[in-house]
Amino acid sequence: MAGIADIRRMARFFVGALCGPGARELNERAVSPLVHAYLQGYFVGVYREYEAPVGRSATRVDFRFGDWPHGSNPCVMELAVRGTRTNQSCLSASTNRPELAKLSRFARDRASGGRLLLLLDFGVHALARDRVLQQYKAEHLGPGRFDRSNVSVLYVHRDSDYNFVWKPYANS
């Protein structure tokens, strides 16, 4: 089953191959099919735009993979991309709050392999780990009567990469 190291390797491949030595202007719409093709070839059993029932409404998660018969620990993943012309707010916690909410509320039995928010940065300069970590630490979903799970956040730039766990509750 896929782990953070596998997804990091895939993300570094894309950032390195698509950027080369310089930055490129890309968006999620351009990168998503490439990520889907890579996941499908590497992990098998990959669903794109997977319907995720959250409460009474249904939303869609960018990717779900690891289902039976190809695995027993399904993983769900959202993708966020920053190009050279877009500012760093594309990767901020407040901008990605809906993605965090979807991932954290995804049923545990349907995402036992984990929940991952992948932040791909094609910009010129990498974002400092401390700054990104503080933004995500300050963001929480507030009170509610439903279960929430932690989300792994993976940031990848051609010069650096790091990951951390985002907790949906304010007091965690």
PyMOL commands that set and color helices and strands:
alter all, ss='L'
color gray80, all
select helices_A, chain A and resi 4-19+28-43+88-91+97-105+108-110+129-138
alter helices_A, ss='H'
color red, helices_A
select strands_A, chain A and resi 46-54+57-65+75-82+114-121+151-157+161-166
alter strands_A, ss='S'
color yellow, strands_A
deselect
rebuild
show_as cartoon
